[in-house]
Amino acid sequence: MTTPSDKPANPAATPAATPAPAEPGPAPAKPVMRKKPTPKPETEATVANTGQQTAPKVKAPAVKKATPTTAPATPKKNVTEQVPSFNSTQEAASPVAETSAKPATKSAPKKPATATKPQTQTPPAPAPAPAPAPAPAPAPAPAPAPLWLAAKGVPSIKNLVIFVLGVIVMRAAGCVINDFADRKIDGKVARTKERPLATGAVSSKEAIGLFIALCLTAFGLVLMTDALTIKLSVGGLALAFCYPFMKRHTHLPQVVLGAAFAWGIPMAYAAEAGELNRHMWVIYLAVVLWTVAYDTFYAMVDRDDDMKIGVKSTAILFGEQDRLITGALQLLTIYALVLVGNRFELGGLYYLGLVVAGGLFAYQQWLIRFRARDACFKAFLNNNWVGMAIFVGLAADLAVGKSS
């Protein structure tokens, strides 16, 4: 029993030894020094305000935070991968967060690099700006064909020269009066804004003077023919003059144009045969139908602009049925030309020319399938080959028939 009492006596002596070093008298003065370090909250505030370098050193709990954050570290990475933001870097003041913020700043300058790509895409925008070149005169109808039919072979050189020159002169006169009538609206259409009358390079008086000069030249050529042809020429001049103004009053100006272009057929037939054959009017009808079809292609090029400025045309009238109706007009043209071959007893070479013309019509329908401006204009110009195919087949068939 004495042993346990001795054991506590020894520990009592040991704590007594501990206060012994506290005996050095200056201890009460030293508590004053202890009061200075005691304001640890003040040092913490100052450390928090002065710099962040001591904060990670003093804050051992930051390691504790790092340990729980290691588990959600993976979701944080996902967040930074999806939406690189600076809020996560502010919440976690650690070098890992700073390194994760730096690649975000590196990715930011890469975005302006992509922003420069739209600038490279903007230059193609001016590409559609240049409009197609001003169109030439509409495709010529086969005016010499009636000369071959009336002569049942090769016509006289005199009539051939008169009507070939007459067609060229009157088509030029038609273009001049058309540009004069459209001088105030051509400047509002992309394709025609560079025409001389629209730009002011040619005055209205000069245009009228040129039109009169061309008409007098054509009339001088007609005076070399017979009286019936001279009388018919008056109707052709009236139709050519009226056509440009029809587009303000009717949606069928192409019909008037076809009537004007085809008027050379009865004139040529009368000049060569001295009379008007009733079967000749079937040729006239075929040319009118054909002209309405190909000039509708021409009007489809300007349809959007014409609708804005109030100009009327068959392209606007037909609307979404333009391809169907122009195809029907081309079929009717081929049918009328078949009737011509039957009435004038033409042979296989003539019908072969019609087959070629039908193939060209199909090609034109393929061109306009999307109603693109350039494609419609190309389909319009392709009708020159249609006229050539019909005329070559007719002339070859008559030559072979006459020789046999």
C-alpha positions in Angstrom: 0.0 0.0 0.0 3.0 2.2 0.6 4.0 1.8 -3.0 1.0 3.4 -4.5 1.3 6.3 -2.2 4.9 6.7 -3.2 4.0 6.7 -6.8 1.7 9.8 -6.6 4.3 11.5 -4.5 6.8 11.3 -7.2 4.4 12.8 -9.8 3.6 15.6 -7.4 7.2 16.4 -7.3 7.5 16.5 -11.0 4.8 19.2 -11.4 6.4 21.1 -8.7 9.5 21.0 -10.8 7.7 22.5 -13.7 6.6 25.7 -11.9 10.1 26.1 -10.7 11.3 27.5 -14.0 8.4 29.9 -13.8 9.9 31.4 -10.7 12.3 33.8 -12.5 10.8 37.1 -11.4 10.5 38.9 -14.7 7.6 36.6 -15.7 5.0 39.3 -15.0 6.8 41.7 -17.3 6.9 39.0 -20.0 3.1 38.5 -20.1 3.1 42.0 -21.5 5.2 40.6 -24.3 2.8 37.8 -24.5 -0.1 40.2 -25.0 1.6 41.5 -28.2 1.7 38.1 -29.8 -1.7 37.2 -28.3 -3.5 39.4 -30.9 -3.3 36.6 -33.3 -6.6 37.6 -34.9 -5.0 40.9 -35.8 -2.1 39.1 -37.5 -4.5 36.9 -39.2 -6.4 39.9 -40.5 -3.3 41.6 -41.6 -2.1 38.4 -43.3 -5.4 38.1 -45.1 -5.2 41.7 -46.2 -1.5 41.9 -47.0 -0.9 38.9 -49.1 -2.2 35.5 -50.1 1.2 33.8 -49.9 1.0 33.3 -46.2 -2.6 32.2 -46.4 -1.8 28.8 -48.0 1.1 28.4 -45.6 -0.9 29.1 -42.4 -4.1 27.4 -43.5 -3.4 23.8 -42.8 -7.1 23.2 -43.2 -6.5 24.0 -46.9 -4.9 20.5 -47.0 -8.1 19.3 -45.4 -10.1 21.0 -48.1 -7.8 19.5 -50.8 -8.5 16.1 -49.4 -12.3 16.4 -49.8 -11.9 18.3 -53.1 -9.9 15.4 -54.5 -13.1 13.4 -54.8 -15.0 16.2 -56.5 -11.8 17.2 -58.4 -13.0 15.1 -61.3 -16.4 16.9 -61.6 -14.5 20.2 -61.4 -12.4 19.1 -64.3 -15.5 18.3 -66.2 -16.9 21.7 -65.4 -13.8 23.5 -66.6 -13.7 21.3 -69.7 -17.3 22.1 -70.6 -17.4 25.8 -69.5 -14.0 27.4 -68.8 -14.9 30.0 -66.2 -12.8 31.9 -63.7 -15.2 31.4 -60.7 -13.8 28.0 -60.0 -10.3 29.4 -59.9 -11.3 32.1 -57.5 -13.0 29.6 -55.1 -10.0 27.3 -55.0 -6.9 29.4 -54.5 -4.3 26.7 -55.4 -1.7 26.4 -58.1 -3.8 23.6 -59.6 -6.6 26.0 -60.1 -4.3 28.6 -61.5 -2.9 26.1 -64.0 -6.4 25.2 -65.0 -7.1 28.9 -65.6 -4.1 29.4 -67.8 -5.1 27.0 -70.5 -8.5 28.8 -70.5 -6.7 32.0 -71.2 -4.7 30.2 -74.0 -7.9 29.0 -75.5 -9.4 32.5 -75.5 -6.9 33.9 -78.0 -7.5 30.9 -80.2 -11.1 32.0 -80.6 -10.2 35.3 -82.3 -8.1 33.2 -84.7 -11.4 31.5 -85.7 -13.1 34.9 -85.8 -10.8 35.9 -88.6 -12.2 33.0 -90.7 -15.5 34.8 -91.3 -13.4 37.6 -92.7 -12.1 35.2 -95.3 -15.6 34.1 -96.0 -16.8 37.7 -96.5 -14.9 38.2 -99.8 -17.0 35.6 -101.7 -20.1 37.8 -100.9 -19.1 40.4 -103.6 -18.8 37.6 -106.1 -22.5 37.6 -107.0 -22.4 41.4 -107.3 -21.2 41.5 -110.9 -24.3 41.1 -113.0 -24.5 39.2 -116.3 -23.5 41.1 -119.3 -26.2 42.9 -121.3 -28.1 40.4 -123.4 -27.9 40.6 -127.2 -31.0 40.7 -129.3 -33.4 37.8 -128.8 -32.7 34.6 -130.8 -33.7 35.1 -134.5 -36.5 33.2 -135.9 -35.9 31.3 -139.2 -37.1 34.1 -141.4 -35.2 32.8 -144.5 -37.1 29.4 -144.2 -40.2 30.8 -146.0 -38.0 31.9 -148.9 -36.9 28.2 -149.4 -40.5 27.0 -149.0 -41.9 29.6 -151.4 -39.2 28.9 -154.0 -39.4 25.1 -153.3 -35.6 25.2 -153.2 -33.0 27.9 -153.3 -34.6 31.4 -153.5 -33.4 34.3 -155.6 -30.2 35.9 -154.4 -31.9 39.3 -154.5 -34.6 38.3 -152.0 -32.1 36.4 -149.9 -29.9 39.5 -149.5 -32.9 41.8 -148.8 -34.4 39.7 -146.1 -31.2 38.7 -144.4 -30.2 42.3 -144.1 -33.8 43.3 -143.3 -33.9 40.9 -140.3 -30.6 42.2 -139.0 -31.7 45.9 -139.4 -35.2 45.4 -137.9 -33.9 43.4 -134.9 -31.4 46.3 -134.2 -34.3 48.8 -134.5 -36.3 46.7 -132.1 -33.5 46.6 -129.5 -33.1 50.4 -129.8 -36.8 51.2 -129.2 -36.9 48.6 -126.4 -34.0 50.3 -124.6 -35.6 53.7 -125.2 -38.9 52.5 -123.6 -37.0 50.9 -120.6 -34.5 53.8 -120.2 -36.0 54.7 -116.8 -36.3 51.2 -115.4 -33.1 49.5 -116.8 -31.1 51.3 -114.1 -33.1 49.4 -111.4 -32.3 46.0 -112.9 -29.0 44.4 -112.2 -28.5 42.9 -115.7 -29.4 46.1 -117.6 -28.1 48.9 -115.4 -25.1 49.4 -117.6 -27.0 49.9 -120.9 -26.1 53.2 -122.7 -29.5 54.8 -122.2 -29.7 53.8 -118.5 -26.2 55.2 -117.8 -26.8 58.4 -119.9 -24.0 57.5 -122.4 -26.6 57.9 -125.1 -29.4 60.4 -125.0 -33.0 59.8 -125.8 -32.8 62.0 -128.9 -29.9 59.9 -130.2 -31.8 56.7 -129.6 -34.9 57.9 -131.4 -32.7 59.2 -134.3 -31.0 55.8 -134.6 -34.4 54.0 -134.5 -35.7 56.1 -137.3 -32.6 55.6 -139.4 -32.8 51.9 -139.0 -36.4 51.8 -139.9 -35.8 53.9 -143.0 -33.0 51.5 -144.0 -35.2 48.5 -143.7 -38.0 50.3 -145.6 -35.5 51.1 -148.4 -34.8 47.3 -148.6 -38.5 46.5 -148.7 -39.0 49.0 -151.6 -36.9 46.6 -153.7 -39.7 44.0 -153.5 -43.3 43.9 -154.8 -46.3 45.9 -153.6 -47.8 43.2 -151.4 -44.5 42.9 -149.4 -44.4 46.7 -149.0 -48.0 46.7 -147.6 -47.1 43.9 -145.2 -44.0 45.8 -143.9 -46.3 48.4 -142.4 -47.8 45.9 -140.0 -44.3 44.6 -139.1 -43.2 48.1 -138.2 -46.2 48.7 -136.0 -45.7 45.5 -134.1 -42.0 46.2 -133.5 -42.8 49.7 -132.2 -45.6 48.6 -129.9 -43.9 45.6 -128.2 -41.7 47.5 -125.7 -44.7 49.4 -124.3 -46.8 46.3 -123.9 -45.0 45.2 -120.8 -46.6 48.1 -118.9 -50.2 47.1 -119.8 -50.3 43.3 -120.2 -48.5 40.1 -118.9 -48.3 38.9 -122.5 -45.7 41.1 -124.2 -43.9 38.0 -125.4 -46.9 37.2 -127.6 -46.6 40.7 -129.2 -42.9 40.1 -129.6 -43.5 36.7 -131.3 -46.1 38.3 -133.6 -43.5 41.0 -134.5 -40.7 38.6 -135.1 -42.8 36.1 -137.1 -44.1 38.9 -139.3 -41.1 38.5 -141.6 -42.5 35.1 -142.6 -45.5 36.3 -144.7 -43.4 39.1 -146.1 -40.6 36.7 -147.2 -43.2 34.3 -148.7 -45.0 37.1 -150.5 -41.7 38.5 -151.9 -40.7 35.1 -153.3 -44.0 33.6 -154.4 -46.0 36.8 -155.0 -48.9 35.6 -152.9 -49.7 34.3 -149.4 -50.3 30.5 -149.1 -52.7 29.6 -146.4 -50.3 26.9 -145.1 -47.8 29.6 -144.5 -49.7 30.8 -141.5 -48.9 27.5 -139.8 -45.3 28.5 -139.9 -46.2 31.8 -138.5 -48.0 30.2 -135.6 -45.1 27.9 -134.9 -42.7 30.8 -134.7 -45.0 32.8 -132.4 -45.2 29.8 -130.0 -41.5 29.3 -130.1 -40.8 32.9 -129.5 -43.1 33.0 -126.4 -41.3 30.0 -125.0 -37.7 31.3 -125.4 -38.5 34.8 -124.5 -40.1 33.6 -121.3 -36.6 32.1 -120.4 -35.3 35.6 -121.1 -37.9 37.1 -118.8 -37.2 34.6 -116.1 -33.7 36.1 -115.8 -35.2 39.5 -114.7 -38.4 38.2 -113.0 -37.4 39.3 -109.5 -36.4 42.7 -110.6 -39.5 43.1 -112.8 -41.8 42.3 -110.0 -40.2 45.0 -107.9 -40.5 47.7 -110.5 -43.9 46.7 -111.9 -42.9 45.3 -115.3 -45.1 42.5 -116.6 -44.1 39.4 -118.5 -45.2 35.8 -119.1 -42.5 34.7 -116.6 -44.5 36.5 -113.9 -47.8 35.4 -115.3 -46.8 31.7 -115.4 -45.3 31.8 -111.9 -44.5 28.4 -110.6 -45.9 26.7 -113.7 -43.3 28.4 -115.9 -41.4 25.2 -116.7 -44.6 23.3 -117.4 -46.0 26.0 -119.7 -42.8 26.6 -121.6 -42.4 22.9 -122.1 -46.0 22.7 -123.5 -45.2 25.7 -125.8 -42.2 23.9 -127.1 -44.2 20.7 -127.8 -46.8 22.8 -129.6 -44.0 24.3 -131.7 -42.7 20.9 -132.7 -46.3 19.8 -133.5 -46.9 22.9 -135.7 -43.6 22.3 -137.5 -44.7 18.7 -138.2 -47.9 20.1 -139.7 -45.7 22.4 -141.9 -43.8 19.3 -143.1 -47.0 17.6 -143.9 -48.6 20.6 -145.7 -45.5 21.2 -147.8 -44.7 17.5 -148.4 -41.2 17.6 -146.8 -39.1 14.5 -146.3 -36.9 12.7 -143.7 -34.1 15.3 -143.5 -36.6 18.0 -142.4 -38.0 15.7 -139.7 -34.5 14.9 -138.6 -33.9 18.6 -138.0 -37.1 18.6 -135.9 -35.7 15.7 -133.8 -32.6 17.7 -133.1 -34.7 20.8 -132.2 -36.7 18.6 -129.8 -33.6 17.4 -128.2 -32.4 21.0 -127.7 -35.8 21.9 -126.2 -35.3 19.1 -123.7 -31.8 20.4 -122.9 -33.3 23.8 -122.3 -35.8 22.4 -119.9 -33.0 20.7 -118.0 -31.1 24.0 -117.8 -34.0 25.9 -116.2 -34.9 23.2 -113.7 -33.7 25.3 -110.8 -34.7 28.7 -112.4 -31.2 30.0 -111.9 -30.6 33.3 -113.8 -27.5 32.2 -115.7 -29.0 28.9 -116.6 -32.2 30.6 -117.9 -30.1 33.0 -120.0 -28.1 30.1 -121.4 -31.4 28.3 -122.3 -32.5 31.5 -124.1 -29.3 31.7 -126.2 -29.5 28.0 -127.0 -32.5 28.7 -129.3 -30.0 29.9 -131.9 -29.1 26.3 -132.4 -32.8 25.3 -132.6 -33.3 27.8 -135.5 -30.2 26.4 -137.2 -31.3 22.8 -136.9 -34.7 23.5 -138.3 -33.4 25.6 -141.2 -30.6 23.1 -142.1 -33.0 20.2 -142.1 -35.5 22.2 -144.3 -32.8 23.4 -146.8 -31.2 20.0 -147.0 -34.5 18.2 -147.6 -35.6 20.7 -150.3 -32.2 20.4 -152.0 -32.3 16.6 -152.0 -35.9 16.6 -153.2 -35.2 19.0 -156.0 -32.2 17.0 -157.2 -34.2 13.8 -157.2 
